[in-house]
Amino acid sequence: MKDELLKERVLEKFEIEREYWQRRDIDWGIVTEEEIPKTMARNISYIHDYYNIQDYDVFQEMSAQHIEDLSLSLMQRLLNDARSIRNITNEFDLDIHLPFGSSVHNKVSNLN
């Protein structure tokens, strides 16, 4: 990937994108496989699909406030518990009576 960044046309496209984000006062940069471990990159790709949580059935009927409250409650558990995220979110789903995996969707969508 890094070698691809050195091609002139790719550099031109990145310069256009850099200028676009700069005009909107948004920090932007190029990240290659040398800056991010592969596991982290894979995890980022997994969560990308959950950008809009209200696309998922279990959350379509919930208000934005209810989703935010659930997210904050889950965040507290994640910060105060040394167990794996999978175990914490599965327990949270059981406690809140959500289908398994729902709280993972909720947390991921609120990372934005």
Buried (B, 14 or more C-beta within 10 A) or exposed (E): EEEEEEEEEEEEEBEEEEEEEEEEEEEEEEEEEEEEEEEEEEEEEEBEEBEEBEEBEBBEEBEEEEBEEBBEBBEEBBEEEEEEBEEBBBBBBEEEEBEEBBBBBBBBBBEE
